[in-house]
Amino acid sequence: MGNGKTMSVNDLVHSLKQRFPNMPAPVFCPSRNGDILHSQALVDTLFSNFEAVPFDFENCLNQTIEYYNQLLLV
């Protein structure tokens, strides 16, 4: 599910790099036929009809990292 905000691959890399400073740099390759270069979810209907609420990407990323950290500790 989207949150109605745009996010580029560079935005994602920046968010991950803040949490994992030793992460290797991404390798960008030329686009291929059929690649979707830009996409943004239209979530207005979802939010109004299903009581869904927009989520904060950074918060969800933190929760996801914490979840997987807990799995690794088991």
C-alpha positions as CSV (number, residue, x, y, z in Angstrom):
1,M,0.0,0.0,0.0
2,G,1.3,3.4,-0.8
3,N,1.1,6.5,1.3
4,G,0.4,9.0,-1.4
5,K,3.9,10.5,-1.4
6,T,6.6,10.0,-4.0
7,M,9.9,8.3,-3.1
8,S,12.8,7.7,-5.4
9,V,15.3,4.9,-5.2
10,N,17.8,7.6,-4.1
11,D,15.5,8.6,-1.3
12,L,15.3,4.9,-0.2
13,V,19.1,4.6,-0.4
14,H,19.5,7.7,1.7
15,S,17.1,6.4,4.4
16,L,19.0,3.1,4.5
17,K,22.4,4.7,4.5
18,Q,21.4,6.7,7.6
19,R,20.7,3.5,9.4
20,F,23.5,1.4,7.9
21,P,26.5,3.6,7.3
22,N,28.6,0.8,6.0
23,M,26.1,-0.2,3.4
24,P,27.7,-0.4,-0.1
25,A,26.8,2.2,-2.6
26,P,24.1,1.1,-5.1
27,V,25.0,0.3,-8.7
28,F,22.7,1.9,-11.1
29,C,22.3,0.3,-14.5
30,P,20.6,1.7,-17.6
31,S,16.8,1.3,-17.7
32,R,15.4,-1.7,-19.6
33,N,12.4,-1.9,-21.9
34,G,9.3,-2.2,-19.7
35,D,10.8,-0.6,-16.6
36,I,8.5,1.7,-14.8
37,L,10.4,4.9,-14.3
38,H,7.9,6.9,-12.2
39,S,5.0,5.7,-10.2
40,Q,2.8,7.1,-7.4
41,A,-0.1,5.4,-5.8
42,L,-3.5,7.2,-5.7
43,V,-4.7,6.3,-2.2
44,D,-7.5,8.8,-1.6
45,T,-10.2,6.2,-2.2
46,L,-8.4,3.7,0.1
47,F,-8.2,6.2,2.9
48,S,-11.8,7.4,2.6
49,N,-13.5,4.0,2.1
50,F,-11.5,1.6,4.2
51,E,-10.5,3.7,7.3
52,A,-6.9,3.3,6.2
53,V,-4.5,6.0,7.3
54,P,-1.3,7.3,5.6
55,F,1.8,5.8,7.1
56,D,5.1,7.4,7.8
57,F,7.8,5.7,5.7
58,E,10.7,6.4,8.1
59,N,8.7,5.1,11.1
60,C,7.7,1.9,9.2
61,L,11.3,1.4,8.1
62,N,12.5,1.6,11.7
63,Q,9.8,-0.9,12.8
64,T,10.8,-3.3,10.0
65,I,14.5,-3.1,10.9
66,E,13.7,-3.6,14.6
67,Y,11.5,-6.7,13.7
68,Y,14.3,-8.3,11.7
69,N,16.9,-7.4,14.4
70,Q,14.7,-9.3,16.9
71,L,14.5,-12.3,14.6
72,L,18.3,-12.4,14.3
73,L,18.6,-12.4,18.1
74,V,16.5,-15.5,18.5
